Structure formats: structure tokens, C-alpha cells
Amino acid sequence: MHAIVGKGLVRFFRGLFLMPRYVHAWLFVLAFVNIVPALWWLEHPVAVIVIGVFVINLVLMVLLTWRFGFTRILGLGHFPWYLLNAVLLYGLTTTPPGYMQNWMLAVIAANSVSLVIDTVDVIRWLGGDREALVKGLD
């Protein structure tokens, strides 16, 4: 298992580094919106859930990279955000207006944009578009 995770982890991060700069910028926005404010509200269960789902996404993408390479199937790694968005939408009904509620809306918005891209990628992968997203990983 260690070799599997190690190989997937290296390929995943090498693939990320080889992506265009606009992808780096978008991934920075996603990570920042999901993680940095959550660290501020770490005592709140919603913040812990957001961080936990972010870690689950990373683990899924590493395993997907190990199994299928750095391909469009990686979009599947963000699918837990569908459930997270539902949790956040419910949480909006019980969270008083303010900074935390604004953060929750920002997470929903950013993750929803990503989910549109990811869903299209997974559909394309299922349709046969299985080329590596970047060259030179193997």
C-alpha cells in the first residue's frame, strides 16, 4: 500500500506542477477558500467537515492518479463536494448572518464551479477521453 500511495502521490503532484498557471491559480483559490477560513473556525463542526472533505478529495485523487494516471477521471476526486455542498446549504439555515455564513457561501460557490468542470471531465473520461492531461509523468 505504501508504494501505491507513494507512486500516486508523486505522479499527482508532478502532474499538478506541470499544469498551466491558470490551473495553479484556480487550485490556489479552491484551497484558500476551503481551508484558510476553516482554520479560523476550527471549533465549529462545519469547518472540521470542510477540512475533512478536502483531505478526502486529496486521498481520492492520489488513488485515482495511481490507478488511472493523471487523466480527466481525477474530477471524480471532487465528487464528495456534492454532499459537502448539501451540508453547507443546510448549515446556512442554522448559522447566523456574518462572516462564517459568507465563507460557507464562498465555499459552495467555488466548489460548485469546480464540480461543473469536474463532472464534464468525468463524462469525457467515461466517453473515452483518457489521455494524460500533462505529458512526461512516467
C-alpha positions as CSV (number, residue, x, y, z in Angstrom):
1,M,0.0,0.0,0.0
2,H,2.9,2.4,0.8
3,A,4.3,2.0,-2.7
4,I,0.8,2.6,-4.2
5,V,0.3,5.8,-2.3
6,G,3.8,6.9,-2.9
7,K,3.7,6.4,-6.6
8,G,0.2,8.0,-6.9
9,L,1.3,10.9,-4.7
10,V,4.4,11.7,-6.7
11,R,2.5,11.4,-10.0
12,F,-0.4,13.5,-8.7
13,F,1.8,16.4,-7.5
14,R,4.1,16.2,-10.6
15,G,1.0,16.4,-12.7
16,L,-0.2,19.5,-10.8
17,F,3.1,21.3,-11.2
18,L,3.0,20.6,-15.0
19,M,-0.5,22.1,-15.4
20,P,-0.8,25.7,-16.8
21,R,-0.5,28.6,-14.5
22,Y,-4.2,29.5,-14.7
23,V,-4.9,26.0,-13.3
24,H,-2.5,26.7,-10.5
25,A,-4.3,30.0,-9.7
26,W,-7.7,28.2,-9.7
27,L,-6.4,25.4,-7.4
28,F,-5.0,28.1,-5.1
29,V,-8.4,29.8,-4.9
30,L,-10.1,26.4,-4.1
31,A,-7.6,25.5,-1.4
32,F,-7.6,29.0,0.1
33,V,-11.4,29.3,0.2
34,N,-11.9,25.9,1.6
35,I,-9.0,25.7,4.2
36,V,-7.8,29.1,5.5
37,P,-11.1,30.3,6.9
38,A,-11.9,26.8,8.2
39,L,-8.8,27.0,10.3
40,W,-10.2,30.2,11.9
41,W,-13.4,28.5,12.8
42,L,-11.9,25.1,13.7
43,E,-14.1,24.8,16.8
44,H,-17.2,24.8,14.5
45,P,-18.2,21.3,13.2
46,V,-18.8,22.7,9.7
47,A,-15.2,23.9,9.5
48,V,-13.9,20.4,10.5
49,I,-16.2,18.8,7.9
50,V,-14.9,21.1,5.1
51,I,-11.3,20.3,6.0
52,G,-12.0,16.6,6.3
53,V,-13.7,16.5,2.9
54,F,-10.8,18.4,1.4
55,V,-8.4,15.7,2.7
56,I,-10.7,13.0,1.4
57,N,-10.6,14.7,-2.0
58,L,-6.8,14.7,-2.0
59,V,-6.6,11.0,-1.0
60,L,-9.1,10.1,-3.7
61,M,-7.2,12.0,-6.4
62,V,-3.9,10.4,-5.3
63,L,-5.5,6.9,-5.6
64,L,-7.1,7.8,-8.9
65,T,-3.8,9.0,-10.2
66,W,-2.1,5.8,-9.1
67,R,-4.8,3.7,-10.8
68,F,-5.7,5.7,-13.9
69,G,-2.9,8.2,-14.4
70,F,-3.2,12.0,-14.4
71,T,-6.4,11.9,-16.6
72,R,-9.8,13.5,-16.5
73,I,-11.0,10.9,-14.1
74,L,-9.4,13.0,-11.4
75,G,-12.6,15.0,-11.4
76,L,-14.2,12.2,-9.6
77,G,-12.0,13.1,-6.6
78,H,-14.0,16.2,-6.0
79,F,-17.4,14.4,-6.1
80,P,-17.6,14.4,-2.2
81,W,-18.2,18.2,-2.7
82,Y,-21.7,17.4,-3.8
83,L,-22.5,16.1,-0.3
84,L,-20.5,18.9,1.3
85,N,-22.5,21.5,-0.6
86,A,-25.7,19.9,0.7
87,V,-24.3,20.0,4.3
88,L,-23.2,23.7,3.8
89,L,-26.6,24.7,2.4
90,Y,-28.3,23.1,5.4
91,G,-25.7,24.8,7.7
92,L,-26.7,28.2,6.2
93,T,-30.1,27.8,7.8
94,T,-28.7,27.4,11.3
95,T,-25.7,29.8,11.0
96,P,-26.4,33.4,12.0
97,P,-25.6,36.0,9.3
98,G,-22.0,37.1,9.3
99,Y,-18.5,36.1,8.3
100,M,-18.9,32.4,8.7
101,Q,-22.1,32.3,6.7
102,N,-20.3,34.4,3.9
103,W,-17.5,31.9,4.0
104,M,-19.9,29.0,3.6
105,L,-21.4,30.7,0.6
106,A,-18.0,31.2,-0.9
107,V,-17.1,27.5,-0.4
108,I,-20.4,26.5,-2.1
109,A,-19.7,28.9,-5.0
110,A,-16.1,27.9,-5.6
111,N,-16.7,24.2,-5.1
112,S,-19.8,24.3,-7.4
113,V,-17.7,25.9,-10.2
114,S,-15.2,23.1,-9.8
115,L,-17.9,20.5,-9.8
116,V,-19.2,21.6,-13.2
117,I,-15.6,21.3,-14.6
118,D,-15.0,18.0,-12.8
119,T,-18.4,16.5,-13.9
120,V,-17.6,17.4,-17.6
121,D,-14.2,15.9,-17.2
122,V,-15.5,12.6,-15.8
123,I,-18.2,12.4,-18.5
124,R,-15.5,12.9,-21.1
125,W,-13.3,10.2,-19.5
126,L,-16.2,7.8,-19.4
127,G,-16.7,8.7,-23.1
128,G,-13.2,7.6,-23.9
129,D,-11.1,10.7,-23.5
130,R,-8.4,9.0,-21.4
131,E,-5.3,10.8,-22.5
132,A,-3.0,12.2,-19.8
133,L,-3.7,15.8,-19.0
134,V,0.1,16.5,-19.0
135,K,3.0,14.8,-20.6
136,G,6.1,13.4,-19.0
137,L,4.8,11.9,-15.8
138,D,6.0,8.4,-16.4
